Amino acid sequence: MPRFFILWRGFWYKASSRASELNTATPVEIRQTRCKVLFMSEGPEDQKPAGDNIESLLPIDEHIEEEQDAEGRKVRHRGIYLLPNLFTTANLFAGFYSIINAMNGNFYVAAAAVFVAMVLDGLDGRVARLTNTQSAFGAEYDSLSDMVAFGVAPALLAFEWALGSMGKVGWMVAFIYVAGAALRLARFNTQIGSVDKRYFIGLASPAAAGVVAGTVWAFSDFGIKGSNMSFAVALLVAAAGCLMVSNIKYYSFKDLDLKGRVPFVAILAVVLVFAVVFSDPPRILLLIFLAYAASGPIQYLLQLRRRKSA
């Protein structure tokens, strides 16, 4: 009966391949071998859970991420965190929206969309840290979104507004900025955990985008054509691209304690800052980001002067 059952379930090859061993084996070993083959024949090898069968019908595979827990063991997680990735997706959409408006000549809206992307980019990381929903997928998705919002969108905006009148020189300057943003983001991802988090190495891509988009926003709001100041814009865009890949340190503001208690006057200062910014957003934002972009080289020159005088 066991031999017929094995043949019926398609295990005759396995049983016959060990026939020579069964002839020399003891009765106990023969019973163990037959029970093992019988158990294999009765097991639902080709059956999968209902959830897996449903997912196999979908054209998109489930995301599985492997991490290490506190004890160093590998843990596999399925799916992605929704809340922080919603902010990242909104950041990506704002960058894409900026590109569309820049191509249509709506420079005011395109520049404002870059600043909206900047706010969303700051929120996704902080939300992930506050809710303990950090993941490798979220970090990579954030970098790709930043490349669109703070790399491609500002470069195309500057090109459509001013650099296009310079011909090949214009698109070469725009490419310098795009390449600088890509290199900046790649270097940032590889330096996580190995550098002081209080400082950025090189100008952060959102700050560089703020300089470029703020320039377009401030001057186009006055009705100034970019072709009239294309040379100055080219210098500014190229300088922003070079600062992103430089080794100049910039304060990151990541050591600020947003969850702790602060004096009451601090909230009054925040209200004052908002009032000043919204009194004239294009010019005030441009001045803020220009000052931040210049703070790195100024600090670098001061440190060189101190070393020479020491």
C-alpha positions in Angstrom: 0.0 0.0 0.0 2.7 2.6 0.8 4.5 1.8 -2.5 1.3 2.2 -4.6 0.5 5.4 -2.8 4.0 6.8 -3.5 3.6 5.9 -7.2 0.2 7.5 -7.4 1.5 10.8 -6.0 4.4 10.9 -8.4 7.2 9.9 -5.9 8.2 6.6 -7.6 11.5 8.0 -8.8 12.5 9.1 -5.3 11.5 5.7 -3.9 13.2 3.6 -6.6 16.4 5.7 -6.4 16.9 4.5 -2.9 15.9 0.9 -3.5 19.5 -0.4 -3.1 19.6 1.3 0.3 16.3 -0.2 1.3 17.6 -3.7 0.5 20.4 -3.3 3.0 18.6 -1.2 5.6 17.1 -2.4 8.7 13.3 -2.7 9.1 13.3 0.4 11.3 15.1 2.4 8.7 12.8 1.2 6.0 9.8 2.3 7.9 11.4 5.7 8.6 12.1 6.2 4.9 8.6 5.2 3.8 7.1 7.5 6.4 9.2 10.3 5.3 8.2 9.9 1.6 4.6 9.4 2.6 4.7 12.7 4.7 6.2 14.5 1.7 3.5 13.2 -0.6 0.7 14.3 1.7 2.1 17.9 2.4 0.6 20.8 0.4 3.8 21.8 -1.4 2.1 23.7 -4.2 -0.4 25.4 -2.0 0.2 29.0 -1.0 -1.7 31.3 1.5 -4.7 33.0 0.1 -3.0 36.4 0.5 0.0 35.3 -1.7 -2.4 34.0 -4.4 -4.2 37.4 -4.5 -0.9 39.3 -4.6 0.4 37.1 -7.4 -2.5 38.3 -9.6 -1.4 42.0 -9.2 1.1 43.5 -11.7 3.1 45.1 -8.9 5.1 43.1 -6.4 5.0 43.7 -2.7 7.9 45.7 -1.3 10.0 43.7 1.2 12.7 45.5 3.1 15.4 43.8 5.2 16.7 45.6 8.3 18.6 44.8 11.5 17.0 45.0 14.9 18.6 46.2 18.1 20.2 42.8 18.6 21.8 42.7 15.1 19.3 40.1 13.7 18.0 40.5 10.2 14.3 41.3 10.1 12.1 41.5 7.0 9.3 44.0 6.7 6.6 44.0 4.1 5.1 47.2 2.7 6.0 50.9 3.2 5.0 53.6 5.6 2.2 55.7 4.3 2.5 59.0 6.2 6.0 60.2 5.5 5.8 58.9 1.9 2.7 61.0 1.3 4.7 64.2 2.1 7.5 62.9 -0.2 5.0 62.3 -3.0 3.6 65.8 -2.5 7.2 67.1 -2.7 7.7 65.3 -6.0 4.4 66.6 -7.4 5.4 70.2 -6.4 8.7 69.8 -8.3 6.8 68.4 -11.4 4.3 71.2 -11.2 7.1 73.7 -11.1 8.6 72.2 -14.3 5.2 72.3 -16.1 4.6 76.0 -15.2 8.2 76.9 -16.2 7.7 75.4 -19.6 4.4 77.4 -20.0 6.1 80.6 -19.0 4.4 80.9 -15.5 7.6 81.7 -13.7 5.9 83.2 -10.7 4.0 80.0 -10.0 6.9 77.7 -10.9 9.2 79.5 -8.4 6.5 79.4 -5.7 6.1 75.6 -6.3 9.8 75.1 -5.5 9.4 76.8 -2.1 6.3 74.7 -1.4 8.4 71.6 -2.2 11.0 72.8 0.2 8.4 72.9 3.0 7.2 69.4 2.2 10.7 68.1 2.1 11.3 69.4 5.6 8.1 67.8 6.8 8.6 64.2 5.5 11.8 63.7 7.4 10.6 65.2 10.6 7.4 63.2 10.5 9.3 60.0 9.9 11.5 60.7 12.9 8.7 61.7 15.2 6.6 58.7 14.3 9.5 56.3 14.1 8.7 55.4 10.5 12.2 55.7 8.9 13.0 53.2 6.2 15.6 52.7 3.5 12.8 53.0 0.9 11.7 56.4 2.3 15.3 57.7 2.2 15.8 56.6 -1.5 12.4 57.9 -2.5 13.1 61.3 -0.8 16.4 61.6 -2.7 14.7 61.0 -6.0 12.0 63.5 -5.2 14.6 66.1 -4.2 16.4 65.5 -7.5 13.3 66.5 -9.3 12.2 69.4 -7.0 15.6 70.9 -6.2 17.7 69.7 -9.1 15.8 69.6 -12.4 13.0 72.1 -11.6 15.2 75.1 -10.6 17.6 74.5 -13.5 14.8 74.4 -16.0 13.2 77.4 -14.4 16.4 79.4 -14.8 16.9 78.2 -18.3 13.4 79.1 -19.5 13.6 82.5 -17.8 17.1 83.7 -18.6 19.6 81.1 -19.7 17.9 80.1 -22.9 18.9 83.4 -24.5 22.6 82.4 -24.1 22.3 79.3 -26.4 24.7 76.4 -25.6 26.3 78.3 -22.7 22.9 78.6 -21.1 22.1 74.9 -21.1 25.6 74.0 -20.1 25.2 76.2 -17.0 21.9 74.6 -16.3 23.5 71.2 -16.6 26.2 72.2 -14.1 23.5 72.9 -11.6 21.7 69.6 -12.3 24.9 67.6 -12.0 25.8 69.4 -8.8 22.5 68.6 -7.3 22.8 64.9 -8.2 26.3 64.6 -6.9 25.3 66.5 -3.7 22.4 64.1 -3.0 24.5 61.0 -3.8 27.3 62.2 -1.4 24.8 63.0 1.3 23.3 59.5 1.2 26.7 57.9 1.5 27.8 60.1 4.4 24.8 59.5 6.6 26.1 58.5 10.1 29.7 59.3 9.3 29.6 63.1 9.5 28.5 65.6 12.1 24.8 66.0 11.7 25.0 69.7 12.8 26.6 70.6 9.5 26.0 69.9 5.8 29.1 69.3 3.7 28.3 71.6 0.8 25.3 73.7 0.2 22.1 71.7 0.6 20.1 71.2 -2.5 16.9 72.9 -1.1 18.9 76.0 -0.2 20.5 76.1 -3.7 17.1 75.8 -5.2 15.9 78.6 -3.0 18.6 80.9 -4.3 17.8 80.1 -8.0 14.0 80.1 -7.6 14.0 83.1 -5.4 16.0 85.1 -8.0 13.5 84.2 -10.7 10.6 84.9 -8.5 11.9 88.3 -7.2 12.9 89.8 -10.5 10.1 88.3 -12.7 7.6 89.8 -10.1 9.0 93.2 -11.1 8.4 92.5 -14.7 12.1 92.2 -15.5 13.0 89.9 -18.4 15.6 87.2 -17.7 17.3 87.8 -21.0 18.3 91.3 -19.7 20.3 89.8 -16.8 21.2 86.4 -18.3 25.0 86.7 -17.5 24.3 87.4 -13.8 21.8 84.5 -13.6 24.4 82.2 -15.2 27.0 83.1 -12.6 24.5 82.6 -9.8 23.3 79.2 -11.1 26.8 78.0 -11.7 28.0 79.2 -8.3 25.0 77.4 -6.6 25.9 74.2 -8.5 29.6 74.4 -7.4 28.7 75.2 -3.8 26.6 72.0 -3.6 29.7 69.8 -4.4 32.2 71.8 -2.3 33.5 70.8 1.1 32.3 74.0 2.7 30.3 73.4 5.9 26.9 74.8 6.4 24.9 74.8 9.6 22.1 72.2 9.3 19.7 73.3 12.2 19.2 69.6 12.9 20.2 70.0 16.6 17.3 72.3 17.3 15.0 70.7 19.9 11.5 71.2 18.5 9.8 69.0 21.2 11.2 70.7 24.2 9.9 73.8 26.1 11.0 77.2 25.0 10.5 80.7 26.4 7.3 82.4 25.6 9.2 85.1 23.6 10.2 82.4 21.1 6.7 82.0 19.7 6.5 85.8 19.4 9.8 85.7 17.3 8.3 83.0 15.1 5.2 85.2 14.5 7.4 88.1 13.7 9.4 86.1 11.2 6.2 84.9 9.4 4.9 88.5 9.3 8.2 89.7 7.7 8.3 86.9 5.2 4.7 87.3 4.1 5.0 91.0 3.7 7.1 90.5 0.6 7.8 86.8 0.0 9.9 86.9 -3.2 12.4 89.4 -1.9 12.6 88.3 1.7 13.0 84.6 0.8 15.7 85.5 -1.7 17.6 87.5 0.9 17.3 84.7 3.4 18.7 82.0 1.1 21.4 84.3 -0.3 22.6 85.0 3.2 22.6 81.3 4.0 24.5 80.4 0.8 27.0 83.1 1.6 27.4 82.1 5.2 29.4 79.0 4.3 32.2 80.7 2.2 32.4 83.5 4.8 32.9 81.0 7.7 35.5 79.2 5.5 37.4 82.4 4.8 37.3 83.3 8.5 38.7 79.9 9.5 41.6 80.3 7.0 42.4 83.7 8.4 42.5 82.3 11.9 44.8 79.5 10.9 47.2 81.9 9.2 47.2 84.3 12.2 47.7 81.4 14.7 
